[in-house]
């Protein structure tokens, strides 16, 4: 299959490495410096090269902020039977775009961002495939992710956004709160150092990604749960209520079993 990857960042490079030995691949990026270490693949910096390549599948791996803009730029150059795809972690606006674009599509979310995951060993990580997409496109990504040992879930766009609101917004907001009150420690404990490392990783993410996760229409309800739990915990602390604390600890231990 002729596959075009849009964007030569960490995830774009990952897909080139993953696909280039079994398929005819090309990677497009407007910055030629990002293509210097791309091997076993064609390297494009102009739109004319995309038109000449005539891909059968396009994987859009650019920064979330530019995903839809790049689609709008590239799709006029593609064959009408090409399948277009995204790997965006936030799907806001994606379904509306796909419904009117005129192309077959598949949307997935590899839930192993390059900040924390070992891209060379992904067994036990997760991926979501959106059920509204093209059948053959879904089969392609299901086979690809299965070979990596990923746990695969198939959700609708709505179900995906609900999952992201829970699985990303709660840890991200909790990390923001930790970072907001954090002070330098001359002799930090192990737990503090681990939280600090997580905070550095999360805050190294693109601001657009963080914004889209926070502004997901479903995020507010999840963040309010954090507020409610903090209110209860603060009251237990103020009252120095050992019985309530014991019950509270038992409750949260059950949650993590």
Residue pairs with C-beta under 8 A, 6 or more apart in sequence:
1 23
1 24
1 56
1 57
1 140
2 23
2 24
2 25
2 26
2 53
2 54
2 55
2 56
2 57
3 19
3 23
3 24
3 25
3 26
3 55
3 56
3 57
3 58
3 59
4 25
4 26
4 27
4 28
4 44
4 50
4 53
4 55
4 57
4 58
4 59
5 12
5 15
5 16
5 19
5 25
5 26
5 27
5 28
5 58
5 59
5 61
6 12
6 27
6 28
6 29
6 58
6 59
6 60
6 61
6 62
6 70
6 74
7 27
7 28
7 29
7 60
7 61
7 62
7 63
7 70
8 16
8 27
8 28
8 29
8 31
8 34
8 35
8 38
9 34
9 61
9 62
9 63
10 114
10 119
11 61
11 87
11 110
11 114
12 27
12 29
12 59
12 61
12 62
13 27
13 37
13 38
14 114
14 119
15 59
15 61
15 87
16 25
16 27
16 38
16 40
16 41
18 144
18 148
19 25
19 144
20 39
20 40
20 41
21 40
25 40
25 41
25 42
26 41
26 42
26 43
26 44
26 49
26 50
26 53
26 55
27 35
27 38
27 41
27 42
27 43
27 44
28 44
28 45
28 49
28 50
28 74
29 35
29 44
29 45
30 45
32 43
32 45
35 43
35 45
42 49
42 53
44 50
44 53
47 73
47 74
47 77
50 74
50 77
50 78
51 77
54 78
54 79
54 82
55 78
55 79
55 82
56 79
56 81
56 82
56 83
57 82
57 83
57 84
57 85
57 137
57 140
58 74
58 78
58 82
58 83
58 84
58 85
59 85
59 86
59 87
60 67
60 70
60 71
60 84
60 85
60 86
60 87
60 88
61 87
62 70
63 206
63 208
63 209
64 88
64 89
64 90
64 206
64 208
64 209
64 212
65 206
65 208
67 86
67 88
67 94
68 93
68 94
68 97
71 84
71 86
71 97
71 101
75 84
75 101
75 102
75 103
78 84
78 103
80 102
80 103
81 104
82 103
82 104
83 103
83 104
83 105
83 106
83 134
83 136
83 137
83 140
84 101
84 103
84 104
84 105
85 105
85 106
85 107
85 108
85 133
85 137
85 141
86 94
86 107
86 108
87 108
87 109
87 110
88 94
88 107
88 109
89 109
89 111
89 113
89 164
89 168
89 209
89 213
90 161
90 164
90 209
90 212
90 213
90 216
91 107
91 109
91 130
91 157
91 160
91 161
91 164
92 161
92 212
92 215
92 216
94 107
94 157
95 132
95 157
98 105
98 107
98 132
98 133
104 134
104 136
104 137
105 133
105 134
105 137
106 129
106 130
106 133
106 134
106 137
106 138
106 140
106 141
107 129
107 130
107 132
107 133
107 157
108 127
108 128
108 129
108 130
108 141
108 145
109 127
109 128
109 130
109 160
109 164
110 125
110 127
110 145
110 150
111 125
111 126
111 127
111 128
111 167
112 119
112 122
112 125
112 126
112 127
112 150
113 205
115 201
115 202
115 204
115 205
116 201
117 125
122 148
122 149
122 150
123 148
123 149
123 150
124 149
124 151
125 148
125 149
125 150
125 151
126 150
126 151
126 152
126 153
127 141
127 145
127 150
127 151
127 152
127 153
128 152
128 153
128 154
128 155
128 160
128 163
129 138
129 141
129 142
129 145
129 152
129 153
129 154
129 155
130 154
130 155
130 156
130 157
130 160
131 138
131 154
131 155
131 156
132 156
132 157
138 154
142 152
145 152
146 152
153 163
155 163
161 216
161 217
161 218
162 218
164 213
164 216
165 216
165 218
165 219
165 221
165 222
166 222
168 213
169 213
169 214
169 216
169 219
169 222
169 223
170 222
170 223
170 225
170 226
171 202
172 202
172 210
172 213
172 214
173 214
173 222
173 223
173 226
174 226
175 195
175 198
175 199
175 202
175 203
176 202
177 226
178 195
178 199
179 199
179 203
182 196
182 199
185 192
188 196
202 210
213 219
232 248
233 248
236 244
236 245
236 248
